[in-house]
Amino acid sequence: MLSIPSPYQRQRSLNIAGEITVAAPQDAVFKALSDAPFFASCIEGVRDLKAIDASHFRAVLETRIAYLRFNFKVDVEIARLSPPNEIEAKIEGTPLGIVGRLTATATTRLHEAGGQTVIHYSIDATLTGKLGSMGQPALMAKAKDMEKHFTQQLLAAFAGGRPRIAS
């Protein structure tokens, strides 16, 4: 018997990688990126961030992909913290009101270059359900929009020196 998956059973993988150069010392950039409230403030649509413990966080992400609006309940685990060089986080999100799931691993590596910090990042994400049935162009366009917003917020935070973060 031939079984054709419904659109709600589809799975889509996204791999996003890039680089951001910040005019600040590596230690300051690492401290900012490892501060969950600061990091969340750079991502458009994140609200209700709550610390569960030192390495686990919960939030809601509101976003629009193509013509659809999604609200995700997101759990984040800081899986590896290697000051001042690397941060790895595991993300699991469930869209509220529809079937689907988002799982991702985000890796950030930093190195200093001439008084500036170069941030290399990669995100390996898997989307299932209605999210997974969306086309690659729509998902990549949204990822690029989020990447652009994050970069703008991060650079703006460092434009006046060191950003305000919890101590």
DSSP file (Angstrom, degrees, kcal/mol; ACC not computed):
  #  RESIDUE AA STRUCTURE BP1 BP2  ACC     N-H-->O    O-->H-N    N-H-->O    O-->H-N    TCO  KAPPA ALPHA  PHI   PSI    X-CA   Y-CA   Z-CA
    1    1 A M              0   0    0      0, 0.0     2,-0.4     0, 0.0     0, 0.0   0.000 360.0 360.0 360.0 130.1    0.0    0.0    0.0
    2    2 A L        -     0   0    0      2,-0.0     2,-0.6     1,-0.0     0, 0.0  -0.673 360.0-159.7 -82.8 127.6    1.4    3.4   -1.0
    3    3 A S        -     0   0    0     -2,-0.4    -1,-0.0     2,-0.0     0, 0.0  -0.942   3.8-165.7-113.7 119.6    1.4    5.9    1.8
    4    4 A I        -     0   0    0     -2,-0.6     2,-0.1     0, 0.0    -2,-0.0  -0.906  25.3-122.9-103.6 122.3    1.6    9.6    0.9
    5    5 A P        -     0   0    0      0, 0.0     5,-0.0     0, 0.0    -2,-0.0  -0.359  23.2-123.7 -66.1 141.0    2.4   11.9    3.8
    6    6 A S    >   -     0   0    0      1,-0.1     3,-2.1    -2,-0.1     4,-0.5  -0.379  30.2-103.1 -73.8 162.9    0.0   14.6    4.5
    7    7 A P  G >  S+     0   0    0      0, 0.0     3,-0.6     0, 0.0   126,-0.2   0.769 122.2  61.4 -57.3 -24.3    1.3   18.2    4.5
    8    8 A Y  G 3  S+     0   0    0      1,-0.2   121,-0.2   124,-0.1   122,-0.2   0.567 101.8  51.1 -81.4  -8.1    1.1   18.0    8.3
    9    9 A Q  G <  S+     0   0    0     -3,-2.1    -1,-0.2   119,-0.1   121,-0.1   0.450  85.0 116.1-103.5  -3.0    3.7   15.2    8.5
   10   10 A R    <   -     0   0    0     -3,-0.6   119,-1.1    -4,-0.5     2,-0.4  -0.241  50.1-152.6 -68.9 155.4    6.3   16.8    6.3
   11   11 A Q  E     -A  128   0A   0    121,-0.2     2,-0.4   117,-0.2   117,-0.2  -0.987   8.9-171.0-130.3 139.2    9.7   17.7    7.5
   12   12 A R  E     -A  127   0A   0    115,-2.8   115,-3.1    -2,-0.4     2,-0.4  -0.997   8.8-152.3-132.9 133.5   11.9   20.5    6.3
   13   13 A S  E     -A  126   0A   0     -2,-0.4     2,-0.4   113,-0.2   113,-0.2  -0.861   9.5-168.6-105.2 140.2   15.6   21.1    7.3
   14   14 A L  E     -A  125   0A   0    111,-2.9   111,-3.1    -2,-0.4     2,-0.5  -0.992   5.9-168.5-126.8 135.4   17.2   24.5    7.2
   15   15 A N  E     +A  124   0A   0     -2,-0.4     2,-0.4   109,-0.2   109,-0.2  -0.982  12.0 177.9-124.1 119.0   20.9   25.3    7.6
   16   16 A I  E     +A  123   0A   0    107,-2.6   107,-3.2    -2,-0.5     2,-0.3  -0.970   3.9 166.9-124.0 133.4   21.8   28.9    8.1
   17   17 A A  E     +A  122   0A   0     -2,-0.4     2,-0.3   105,-0.2   105,-0.2  -0.990   8.1 135.7-144.4 151.9   25.3   30.2    8.6
   18   18 A G  E     -A  121   0A   0    103,-2.2   103,-2.3    -2,-0.3     2,-0.3  -0.954  37.0-110.9-172.3-168.8   26.9   33.6    8.6
   19   19 A E  E     -A  120   0A   0     -2,-0.3     2,-0.4   101,-0.2   101,-0.2  -0.999  15.5-170.0-147.7 139.6   29.2   36.0   10.1
   20   20 A I  E     -A  119   0A   0     99,-2.2    99,-3.4    -2,-0.3     2,-0.5  -0.998  12.3-150.2-130.5 134.9   28.9   39.3   12.0
   21   21 A T  E     -A  118   0A   0     -2,-0.4     2,-0.4    97,-0.2    97,-0.2  -0.937  14.4-167.4-108.2 125.6   31.7   41.6   12.9
   22   22 A V  E     -A  117   0A   0     95,-3.0    95,-2.9    -2,-0.5     2,-2.2  -0.925  25.4-129.7-115.5 133.8   31.2   43.7   16.1
   23   23 A A  S    S+     0   0    0     -2,-0.4    93,-0.2    93,-0.2   138,-0.1  -0.485  78.5  86.5 -81.3  70.9   33.4   46.7   17.0
   24   24 A A  S    S-     0   0    0     -2,-2.2    -2,-0.2    93,-0.0   134,-0.0  -0.975  86.3 -81.8-161.2 157.7   34.0   45.4   20.6
   25   25 A P     >  -     0   0    0      0, 0.0     4,-2.0     0, 0.0     3,-0.3  -0.312  41.1-116.3 -65.5 151.1   36.4   43.1   22.5
   26   26 A Q  H  > S+     0   0    0      1,-0.2     4,-2.9     2,-0.2     5,-0.2   0.871 112.9  55.8 -56.9 -42.7   35.6   39.4   22.4
   27   27 A D  H  > S+     0   0    0      1,-0.2     4,-2.4     2,-0.2    -1,-0.2   0.908 109.0  47.3 -59.4 -42.5   35.0   39.1   26.1
   28   28 A A  H  > S+     0   0    0     -3,-0.3     4,-2.1     2,-0.2    -1,-0.2   0.899 113.7  47.1 -66.8 -41.0   32.3   41.8   26.0
   29   29 A V  H  X S+     0   0    0     -4,-2.0     4,-2.8     2,-0.2     5,-0.2   0.922 112.6  49.5 -67.0 -43.7   30.6   40.3   23.0
   30   30 A F  H  X S+     0   0    0     -4,-2.9     4,-2.1     1,-0.2    -2,-0.2   0.933 110.4  50.7 -60.0 -45.8   30.7   36.8   24.6
   31   31 A K  H  < S+     0   0    0     -4,-2.4     4,-0.4    -5,-0.2    -1,-0.2   0.911 113.0  46.2 -59.2 -43.5   29.2   38.2   27.8
   32   32 A A  H >< S+     0   0    0     -4,-2.1     3,-1.2     1,-0.2     7,-0.4   0.938 113.1  47.8 -65.3 -47.2   26.4   39.9   25.9
   33   33 A L  H 3< S+     0   0    0     -4,-2.8    -1,-0.2     1,-0.3    -2,-0.2   0.785 110.4  52.2 -68.1 -26.2   25.6   36.9   23.7
   34   34 A S  T 3< S+     0   0    0     -4,-2.1     2,-0.8    -5,-0.2    -1,-0.3   0.475  87.9  92.8 -88.9  -0.8   25.5   34.5   26.7
   35   35 A D    <>  -     0   0    0     -3,-1.2     4,-2.8    -4,-0.4     5,-0.2  -0.835  68.8-154.1 -91.3 108.3   23.1   36.8   28.6
   36   36 A A  H  > S+     0   0    0     -2,-0.8     4,-3.0     1,-0.2     5,-0.2   0.871  89.5  49.5 -56.4 -45.8   19.7   35.4   27.7
   37   37 A P  H  > S+     0   0    0      0, 0.0     4,-1.7     0, 0.0    -1,-0.2   0.914 114.7  45.8 -62.3 -39.6   17.7   38.7   28.2
   38   38 A F  H  > S+     0   0    0     -3,-0.2     4,-0.7     2,-0.2    -2,-0.2   0.958 114.5  47.6 -64.4 -49.0   20.1   40.6   26.0
   39   39 A F  H >< S+     0   0    0     -4,-2.8     3,-1.3    -7,-0.4     4,-0.4   0.927 111.8  50.0 -57.7 -47.3   20.2   37.9   23.4
   40   40 A A  H >< S+     0   0    0     -4,-3.0     3,-1.3     1,-0.3     6,-0.3   0.834 102.1  62.7 -62.2 -32.2   16.4   37.7   23.3
   41   41 A S  H 3< S+     0   0    0     -4,-1.7    -1,-0.3     1,-0.3    -2,-0.2   0.708  99.3  55.9 -67.2 -17.6   16.1   41.5   23.0
   42   42 A C  T << S+     0   0    0     -3,-1.3     2,-0.6    -4,-0.7   111,-0.3   0.572  92.9  82.0 -88.0 -10.3   17.9   41.2   19.6
   43   43 A I  S X  S-     0   0    0     -3,-1.3     3,-1.5    -4,-0.4     2,-0.1  -0.862  83.8-124.6-102.8 121.2   15.4   38.7   18.2
   44   44 A E  T 3  S+     0   0    0     -2,-0.6    -2,-0.1     1,-0.2   106,-0.1  -0.389  90.9  17.6 -62.9 130.8   12.2   40.2   16.8
   45   45 A G  T 3  S+     0   0    0      1,-0.3    17,-2.2    -2,-0.1     2,-0.4   0.401  83.3 136.3  93.0  -2.2    9.0   38.8   18.3
   46   46 A V  E <   +B   61   0A   0     -3,-1.5     2,-0.3    -6,-0.3    -1,-0.3  -0.653  24.5 157.6 -82.1 132.6   10.5   37.2   21.5
   47   47 A R  E     +B   60   0A   0     13,-2.7    13,-2.8    -2,-0.4    -6,-0.0  -0.953  45.2  32.9-145.8 165.7    8.4   37.9   24.6
   48   48 A D  E     -     0   0A   0     -2,-0.3     2,-0.3    11,-0.2    -1,-0.1   0.857  68.3-174.7  56.9  42.1    7.8   36.5   28.1
   49   49 A L  E     -     0   0A   0     10,-0.1     2,-0.4    -3,-0.1    10,-0.2  -0.525   3.2-178.5 -69.1 128.9   11.4   35.2   28.5
   50   50 A K  E     -B   58   0A   0      8,-3.0     8,-2.5    -2,-0.3     2,-0.5  -0.998  24.5-133.3-132.3 133.2   11.7   33.2   31.8
   51   51 A A  E     -B   57   0A   0     -2,-0.4     6,-0.3     6,-0.2     3,-0.1  -0.732  17.2-176.9 -81.9 127.9   14.8   31.6   33.3
   52   52 A I  E    S-     0   0A   0      4,-2.9     2,-0.2    -2,-0.5     5,-0.2   0.847  73.5 -34.8 -86.9 -44.8   14.0   28.0   34.4
   53   53 A D  E >  S-B   56   0A   0      3,-1.5     3,-0.6     0, 0.0    -1,-0.4  -0.836  87.7 -62.6-156.2-166.4   17.6   27.7   35.7
   54   54 A A  T 3  S+     0   0    0     -2,-0.2     3,-0.0     1,-0.2    -3,-0.0   0.736 133.5  25.6 -63.9 -22.7   21.0   28.9   34.7
   55   55 A S  T 3  S+     0   0    0      1,-0.1    23,-3.0    22,-0.0     2,-0.4   0.356 110.6  73.0-124.1   6.2   21.0   27.0   31.4
   56   56 A H  E <   +BC  53  77A   0     -3,-0.6    -4,-2.9    21,-0.2    -3,-1.5  -0.982  52.7 174.0-128.4 135.4   17.3   26.6   30.5
   57   57 A F  E     -BC  51  76A   0     19,-2.6    19,-2.8    -2,-0.4     2,-0.4  -0.942  15.4-156.1-137.6 155.4   14.9   29.3   29.3
   58   58 A R  E     +BC  50  75A   0     -8,-2.5    -8,-3.0    -2,-0.3     2,-0.3  -0.990  24.4 150.7-132.6 141.7   11.3   29.5   28.1
   59   59 A A  E     - C   0  74A   0     15,-2.3    15,-3.0    -2,-0.4     2,-0.4  -0.935  40.2-112.1-155.1 175.1    9.8   32.2   25.9
   60   60 A V  E     -BC  47  73A   0    -13,-2.8   -13,-2.7    -2,-0.3     2,-0.5  -0.977  23.7-160.0-116.9 134.3    7.1   32.9   23.3
   61   61 A L  E     -BC  46  72A   0     11,-2.1    11,-2.9    -2,-0.4     2,-0.5  -0.970   3.3-165.6-115.7 120.7    8.2   33.8   19.8
   62   62 A E  E     + C   0  71A   0    -17,-2.2     2,-0.3    -2,-0.5     9,-0.2  -0.920  24.9 150.2-105.2 127.1    5.6   35.6   17.6
   63   63 A T  E     - C   0  70A   0      7,-2.8     7,-3.5    -2,-0.5     2,-0.4  -0.960  39.2-131.5-150.9 167.0    6.4   35.6   13.9
   64   64 A R  E     - C   0  69A   0     -2,-0.3     2,-0.5     5,-0.3     5,-0.2  -0.991  15.6-171.0-124.6 128.8    4.9   35.7   10.5
   65   65 A I  E >   - C   0  68A   0      3,-2.7     3,-2.5    -2,-0.4     2,-0.2  -0.981  66.5 -45.6-122.7 119.6    6.0   33.4    7.7
   66   66 A A  T 3  S-     0   0    0     -2,-0.5    68,-0.0    72,-0.3    -2,-0.0  -0.444 125.3 -22.6  55.6-121.0    4.7   34.2    4.3
   67   67 A Y  T 3  S+     0   0    0     -2,-0.2     2,-0.4    -3,-0.1    -1,-0.3   0.350 121.3  91.0 -99.6   4.8    1.0   34.9    4.9
   68   68 A L  E <   -C   65   0A   0     -3,-2.5    -3,-2.7     2,-0.0     2,-0.4  -0.828  62.5-146.3-108.3 141.3    0.7   32.9    8.2
   69   69 A R  E     -C   64   0A   0     -2,-0.4     2,-0.4    -5,-0.2    -5,-0.3  -0.885  20.0-169.6-103.4 133.6    1.2   34.2   11.7
   70   70 A F  E     -C   63   0A   0     -7,-3.5    -7,-2.8    -2,-0.4     2,-0.5  -0.950  16.9-162.9-125.0 144.0    2.7   31.8   14.3
   71   71 A N  E     -C   62   0A   0     25,-0.4    25,-3.9    -2,-0.4     2,-0.4  -0.998  19.5-164.8-119.4 123.9    3.2   31.9   18.0
   72   72 A F  E     -CD  61  95A   0    -11,-2.9   -11,-2.1    -2,-0.5     2,-0.7  -0.883  21.0-143.5-110.7 139.6    5.7   29.4   19.3
   73   73 A K  E     -CD  60  94A   0     21,-2.6    21,-2.2    -2,-0.4     2,-0.4  -0.925  35.5-164.1 -91.7 119.2    6.3   28.2   22.9
   74   74 A V  E     -CD  59  93A   0    -15,-3.0   -15,-2.3    -2,-0.7     2,-0.4  -0.910  19.3-165.8-118.6 132.9   10.1   27.9   22.8
   75   75 A D  E     -CD  58  92A   0     17,-3.2    17,-2.5    -2,-0.4     2,-0.4  -0.962  12.2-167.2-111.7 131.8   12.4   26.1   25.2
   76   76 A V  E     -CD  57  91A   0    -19,-2.8   -19,-2.6    -2,-0.4     2,-0.5  -0.972   6.7-169.3-123.2 132.9   16.1   26.9   25.0
   77   77 A E  E     -CD  56  90A   0     13,-2.7    13,-2.7    -2,-0.4     2,-1.2  -0.986  21.6-139.0-119.0 125.2   18.9   24.9   26.6
   78   78 A I  E     + D   0  89A   0    -23,-3.0    11,-0.3    -2,-0.5     3,-0.1  -0.737  28.6 178.5 -78.9 101.6   22.5   26.4   26.7
   79   79 A A  E     +     0   0A   0      9,-1.4     2,-0.4    -2,-1.2    10,-0.2   0.821  62.4  15.1 -80.3 -33.2   24.2   23.1   25.9
   80   80 A R  E     - D   0  88A   0      8,-1.9     8,-2.8    -3,-0.1     2,-0.4  -0.986  56.6-178.7-147.6 133.1   27.8   24.3   25.9
   81   81 A L  E     + D   0  87A   0     -2,-0.4     6,-0.2     6,-0.2    -3,-0.0  -0.965   6.7 171.4-132.4 113.5   29.4   27.5   27.1
   82   82 A S  E >>  - D   0  86A   0      4,-3.1     3,-2.5    -2,-0.4     4,-1.9  -0.746  40.5-112.0-126.1  82.4   33.1   27.8   26.5
   83   83 A P  T 34 S-     0   0    0      0, 0.0   -56,-0.1     0, 0.0    -2,-0.0  -0.265  86.2  -2.4 -61.4 141.0   34.1   31.4   27.5
   84   84 A P  T 34 S+     0   0    0      0, 0.0   -54,-0.1     0, 0.0     3,-0.1  -0.761 132.5  46.4-102.0  33.3   35.0   33.5   25.5
   85   85 A N  T <4 S+     0   0    0     -3,-2.5    25,-2.8     1,-0.2     2,-0.4   0.787 102.2  24.8-108.8 -32.2   34.9   31.4   22.4
   86   86 A E  E  <  -DE  82 109A   0     -4,-1.9    -4,-3.1    23,-0.2     2,-0.4  -0.993  39.8-177.9-149.7 142.8   31.8   29.3   21.9
   87   87 A I  E     -DE  81 108A   0     21,-2.3    21,-3.0    -2,-0.4     2,-0.4  -0.998   9.9-173.1-134.4 131.7   28.1   29.0   22.8
   88   88 A E  E     -DE  80 107A   0     -8,-2.8    -8,-1.9    -2,-0.4    -9,-1.4  -0.995   6.8-177.2-126.0 132.2   25.9   26.2   21.7
   89   89 A A  E     -DE  78 106A   0     17,-2.7    17,-2.8    -2,-0.4     2,-0.5  -0.956  17.6-147.5-128.1 146.3   22.1   26.2   22.3
   90   90 A K  E     -DE  77 105A   0    -13,-2.7   -13,-2.7    -2,-0.4     2,-0.4  -0.953  19.3-164.7-112.0 132.6   19.4   23.6   21.6
   91   91 A I  E     -DE  76 104A   0     13,-3.0    13,-2.4    -2,-0.5     2,-0.4  -0.952  11.8-178.7-122.8 134.4   16.0   25.0   20.8
   92   92 A E  E     +DE  75 103A   0    -17,-2.5   -17,-3.2    -2,-0.4     2,-0.4  -0.996  11.2 178.2-131.0 129.2   12.6   23.3   20.8
   93   93 A G  E     -DE  74 102A   0      9,-3.3     9,-3.0    -2,-0.4   -19,-0.2  -0.982  17.0-163.1-134.8 144.4    9.5   25.1   19.8
   94   94 A T  E     -D   73   0A   0    -21,-2.2   -21,-2.6    -2,-0.4     2,-0.2  -0.989  25.3-128.2-123.2 121.9    5.9   24.2   19.4
   95   95 A P  E >   -D   72   0A   0      0, 0.0     3,-0.7     0, 0.0     2,-0.4  -0.488  27.9-120.8 -68.4 137.0    3.5   26.5   17.5
   96   96 A L  T 3  S+     0   0    0    -25,-3.9   -25,-0.4     1,-0.2     3,-0.1  -0.645  90.5  11.2 -80.0 128.5    0.5   27.3   19.5
   97   97 A G  T 3  S+     0   0    0     -2,-0.4     2,-0.3     1,-0.2    -1,-0.2   0.328 116.7  67.9  92.1  -8.4   -2.8   26.3   17.8
   98   98 A I  S <  S-     0   0    0     -3,-0.7     2,-0.4     2,-0.1    -1,-0.2  -0.936  85.0 -98.9-138.4 164.5   -1.4   24.1   15.0
   99   99 A V  S    S+     0   0    0     -2,-0.3    31,-1.9    -3,-0.1    32,-0.4  -0.659  72.3  84.6 -82.1 134.2    0.4   20.8   14.6
  100  100 A G  E     - F   0 129A   0     -2,-0.4     2,-0.3    29,-0.2    29,-0.2  -0.886  50.9-135.3 157.5 175.6    4.1   21.1   14.2
  101  101 A R  E     - F   0 128A   0     27,-1.0    27,-2.5    -2,-0.3     2,-0.4  -0.981   2.2-152.3-159.7 146.3    7.5   21.4   15.8
  102  102 A L  E     +EF  93 127A   0     -9,-3.0    -9,-3.3    -2,-0.3     2,-0.4  -0.994  17.6 174.7-121.0 126.4   10.7   23.3   15.5
  103  103 A T  E     +EF  92 126A   0     23,-2.3    23,-3.1    -2,-0.4     2,-0.3  -0.993  10.8 163.4-128.2 141.9   14.0   21.8   16.7
  104  104 A A  E     -EF  91 125A   0    -13,-2.4   -13,-3.0    -2,-0.4     2,-0.4  -0.996  31.3-148.8-154.1 154.1   17.3   23.5   16.2
  105  105 A T  E     -EF  90 124A   0     19,-1.9    19,-2.5    -2,-0.3     2,-0.5  -0.998  19.7-165.9-123.6 125.8   20.9   23.6   17.3
  106  106 A A  E     -EF  89 123A   0    -17,-2.8   -17,-2.7    -2,-0.4     2,-0.5  -0.954   2.6-169.7-115.8 127.5   22.6   27.0   17.2
  107  107 A T  E     -EF  88 122A   0     15,-2.8    15,-2.1    -2,-0.5     2,-0.5  -0.968   1.6-171.5-119.9 130.6   26.4   27.3   17.4
  108  108 A T  E     -EF  87 121A   0    -21,-3.0   -21,-2.3    -2,-0.5     2,-0.4  -0.984   1.9-174.9-123.2 125.3   28.2   30.6   17.9
  109  109 A R  E     -EF  86 120A   0     11,-3.1    11,-3.3    -2,-0.5     2,-0.4  -0.975   7.1-164.1-120.7 135.0   32.0   30.8   17.6
  110  110 A L  E     + F   0 119A   0    -25,-2.8     2,-0.3    -2,-0.4     9,-0.2  -0.892  11.5 172.1-118.7 145.5   33.8   34.1   18.4
  111  111 A H  E     - F   0 118A   0      7,-1.8     7,-3.1    -2,-0.4     2,-0.3  -0.983  30.4-118.7-149.1 148.4   37.3   35.2   17.6
  112  112 A E  E     + F   0 117A   0     -2,-0.3     2,-0.3     5,-0.2     5,-0.2  -0.618  27.5 179.1 -87.0 140.6   39.1   38.6   18.0
  113  113 A A  E >   - F   0 116A   0      3,-3.1     3,-1.2    -2,-0.3    -2,-0.0  -0.843  69.4 -30.2-144.1 101.6   40.5   40.3   14.9
  114  114 A G  T 3  S-     0   0    0     -2,-0.3     3,-0.1     1,-0.3    -2,-0.0   0.895 124.6 -43.7  60.9  44.4   42.1   43.7   15.3
  115  115 A G  T 3  S+     0   0    0      1,-0.3     2,-0.3   -92,-0.0    -1,-0.3   0.417 124.7  94.9  82.0  -3.5   40.1   44.9   18.3
  116  116 A Q  E <  S- F   0 113A   0     -3,-1.2    -3,-3.1   -93,-0.2     2,-0.5  -0.740  71.1-126.4-112.8 165.3   36.9   43.7   16.8
  117  117 A T  E     -AF  22 112A   0    -95,-2.9   -95,-3.0    -2,-0.3     2,-0.6  -0.959  12.2-153.0-116.3 129.8   35.1   40.4   17.3
  118  118 A V  E     -AF  21 111A   0     -7,-3.1    -7,-1.8    -2,-0.5     2,-0.6  -0.894  10.3-158.1-100.7 124.0   34.0   38.2   14.5
  119  119 A I  E     -AF  20 110A   0    -99,-3.4   -99,-2.2    -2,-0.6     2,-0.5  -0.908   5.1-167.9-104.1 118.1   31.0   36.0   15.3
  120  120 A H  E     -AF  19 109A   0    -11,-3.3   -11,-3.1    -2,-0.6     2,-0.4  -0.926  15.9-179.5-102.6 127.3   30.6   32.9   13.2
  121  121 A Y  E     -AF  18 108A   0   -103,-2.3  -103,-2.2    -2,-0.5     2,-0.3  -0.945  15.3-177.5-130.4 151.1   27.1   31.3   13.6
  122  122 A S  E     -AF  17 107A   0    -15,-2.1   -15,-2.8    -2,-0.4     2,-0.4  -0.992   5.5-166.5-144.5 141.3   25.3   28.3   12.3
  123  123 A I  E     -AF  16 106A   0   -107,-3.2  -107,-2.6    -2,-0.3     2,-0.6  -0.991   3.0-168.0-130.4 123.0   21.8   27.1   12.9
  124  124 A D  E     +AF  15 105A   0    -19,-2.5   -19,-1.9    -2,-0.4     2,-0.3  -0.947  22.7 176.4-110.4 111.1   20.6   23.6   11.9
  125  125 A A  E     -AF  14 104A   0   -111,-3.1  -111,-2.9    -2,-0.6     2,-0.4  -0.873  21.6-161.3-121.5 148.5   16.8   23.6   12.2
  126  126 A T  E     -AF  13 103A   0    -23,-3.1   -23,-2.3    -2,-0.3     2,-0.4  -0.998   8.7-166.6-126.9 131.5   14.1   21.0   11.5
  127  127 A L  E     -AF  12 102A   0   -115,-3.1  -115,-2.8    -2,-0.4     2,-0.3  -0.959   8.7-178.5-118.5 133.8   10.5   22.0   11.0
  128  128 A T  E >   +AF  11 101A   0    -27,-2.5   -27,-1.0    -2,-0.4     3,-0.9  -0.774  46.1  20.3-124.5 172.1    7.7   19.5   11.0
  129  129 A G  E 3> S- F   0 100A   0   -119,-1.1     4,-1.2    -2,-0.3   -29,-0.2  -0.405 127.5 -13.4  72.1-146.4    3.9   19.7   10.6
  130  130 A K  T 34 S+     0   0    0    -31,-1.9     4,-0.5     1,-0.2     3,-0.3   0.853 140.4  55.3 -59.3 -35.2    2.4   22.7    8.9
  131  131 A L  T X4 S+     0   0    0     -3,-0.9     3,-1.2   -32,-0.4    -1,-0.2   0.919 106.0  50.8 -62.4 -43.9    5.8   24.5    9.2
  132  132 A G  T 34 S+     0   0    0     -4,-0.4    -1,-0.2  -122,-0.3    -2,-0.2   0.717 103.7  59.8 -67.2 -20.7    7.6   21.7    7.5
  133  133 A S  T 3< S+     0   0    0     -4,-1.2    -1,-0.3    -3,-0.3    -2,-0.2   0.593  83.6 102.0 -84.4  -9.6    5.1   21.8    4.6
  134  134 A M  S <  S-     0   0    0     -3,-1.2     2,-0.0    -4,-0.5   -68,-0.0  -0.406  84.0 -95.9 -72.9 152.4    5.9   25.4    3.8
  135  135 A G     >  -     0   0    0      1,-0.1     4,-2.0    -2,-0.1     3,-0.3  -0.322  23.7-120.2 -70.9 149.3    8.2   26.0    0.9
  136  136 A Q  H  > S+     0   0    0      1,-0.2     4,-2.9     2,-0.2     5,-0.3   0.877 111.0  56.3 -55.6 -43.4   12.0   26.5    1.2
  137  137 A P  H  > S+     0   0    0      0, 0.0     4,-2.2     0, 0.0    -1,-0.2   0.907 108.3  47.2 -60.1 -40.3   11.9   30.0   -0.3
  138  138 A A  H  > S+     0   0    0     -3,-0.3     4,-1.9     2,-0.2   -72,-0.3   0.916 114.9  46.0 -66.2 -42.8    9.4   31.3    2.3
  139  139 A L  H  X S+     0   0    0     -4,-2.0     4,-2.4     2,-0.2    -1,-0.2   0.908 113.8  47.9 -67.6 -41.8   11.3   29.8    5.2
  140  140 A M  H  X S+     0   0    0     -4,-2.9     4,-2.4     2,-0.2    -1,-0.2   0.876 109.4  53.8 -67.8 -36.3   14.7   31.1    3.9
  141  141 A A  H  X S+     0   0    0     -4,-2.2     4,-2.1    -5,-0.3    -1,-0.2   0.918 110.9  46.5 -62.8 -42.1   13.2   34.6    3.4
  142  142 A K  H  X S+     0   0    0     -4,-1.9     4,-2.5     2,-0.2    -2,-0.2   0.915 111.1  51.8 -65.6 -42.7   12.0   34.6    7.0
  143  143 A A  H  X S+     0   0    0     -4,-2.4     4,-2.4     1,-0.2    -2,-0.2   0.903 110.0  49.2 -60.5 -41.6   15.3   33.3    8.2
  144  144 A K  H  X S+     0   0    0     -4,-2.4     4,-2.4     2,-0.2    -1,-0.2   0.889 110.3  51.1 -65.5 -39.7   17.1   36.1    6.3
  145  145 A D  H  X S+     0   0    0     -4,-2.1     4,-2.4     2,-0.2    -2,-0.2   0.925 112.5  45.9 -62.1 -44.6   14.7   38.7    7.8
  146  146 A M  H  X S+     0   0    0     -4,-2.5     4,-2.6     1,-0.2    -2,-0.2   0.895 112.1  51.5 -65.8 -39.6   15.4   37.5   11.3
  147  147 A E  H  X S+     0   0    0     -4,-2.4     4,-2.4    -5,-0.2    -2,-0.2   0.908 110.6  48.4 -62.7 -43.5   19.1   37.4   10.7
  148  148 A K  H  X S+     0   0    0     -4,-2.4     4,-2.4     2,-0.2    -2,-0.2   0.924 112.7  47.6 -63.8 -46.3   19.1   41.0    9.4
  149  149 A H  H  X S+     0   0    0     -4,-2.4     4,-2.5     2,-0.2     5,-0.2   0.926 112.0  49.8 -62.0 -45.8   17.0   42.2   12.4
  150  150 A F  H  X S+     0   0    0     -4,-2.6     4,-2.7     1,-0.2     5,-0.2   0.930 111.4  49.0 -59.1 -46.9   19.3   40.4   14.9
  151  151 A T  H  X S+     0   0    0     -4,-2.4     4,-2.7     1,-0.2     5,-0.3   0.920 111.5  49.3 -60.2 -45.3   22.4   41.9   13.3
  152  152 A Q  H  X S+     0   0    0     -4,-2.4     4,-2.3     1,-0.2    -1,-0.2   0.922 113.4  46.2 -60.8 -45.0   21.0   45.4   13.3
  153  153 A Q  H  X S+     0   0    0     -4,-2.5     4,-2.1  -111,-0.3    -2,-0.2   0.910 113.8  48.3 -65.3 -42.8   20.0   45.1   17.0
  154  154 A L  H  X S+     0   0    0     -4,-2.7     4,-1.5    -5,-0.2    -2,-0.2   0.939 113.8  45.6 -64.2 -47.8   23.3   43.6   18.0
  155  155 A L  H  X S+     0   0    0     -4,-2.7     4,-0.8     1,-0.2    -1,-0.2   0.884 112.4  51.8 -64.8 -37.9   25.4   46.3   16.2
  156  156 A A  H  X S+     0   0    0     -4,-2.3     4,-0.6    -5,-0.3     3,-0.5   0.886 106.2  54.8 -64.8 -38.3   23.1   49.0   17.6
  157  157 A A  H  < S+     0   0    0     -4,-2.1     3,-0.3     1,-0.2    -1,-0.2   0.852 114.4  40.0 -63.6 -34.3   23.7   47.7   21.1
  158  158 A F  H >< S+     0   0    0     -4,-1.5     3,-1.6     1,-0.2    -1,-0.2   0.523  92.5  88.0 -92.1  -6.5   27.4   47.9   20.7
  159  159 A A  H 3< S+     0   0    0     -4,-0.8    -1,-0.2    -3,-0.5    -2,-0.2   0.850  93.0  43.0 -62.4 -34.6   27.4   51.2   18.8
  160  160 A G  T 3< S-     0   0    0     -4,-0.6     2,-0.5    -3,-0.3    -1,-0.3   0.121 127.4 -91.6 -97.3  21.9   27.5   53.3   22.0
  161  161 A G  S <  S+     0   0    0     -3,-1.6    -1,-0.2  -138,-0.1  -138,-0.0  -0.914  91.9   9.7 108.8-133.9   30.1   51.1   23.7
  162  162 A R  S    S-     0   0    0     -2,-0.5    -4,-0.1    -3,-0.1  -133,-0.0  -0.675  77.6-122.5 -87.8 136.1   29.1   48.1   25.9
  163  163 A P        -     0   0    0      0, 0.0     2,-0.6     0, 0.0    -5,-0.1  -0.290  31.2 -98.4 -71.9 161.3   25.5   47.1   25.9
  164  164 A R        +     0   0    0     -7,-0.1     2,-0.3  -126,-0.0    -7,-0.0  -0.716  57.1 159.3 -81.1 120.2   23.4   46.9   29.1
  165  165 A I        -     0   0    0     -2,-0.6     2,-0.1    -3,-0.0  -133,-0.1  -0.939  45.8 -90.0-137.3 161.3   23.3   43.4   30.4
  166  166 A A              0   0    0     -2,-0.3  -128,-0.1     1,-0.1     0, 0.0  -0.419 360.0 360.0 -68.3 146.0   22.7   41.7   33.7
  167  167 A S              0   0    0     -2,-0.1    -1,-0.1  -132,-0.0  -132,-0.0   0.423 360.0 360.0 -92.7 360.0   25.8   41.2   35.8
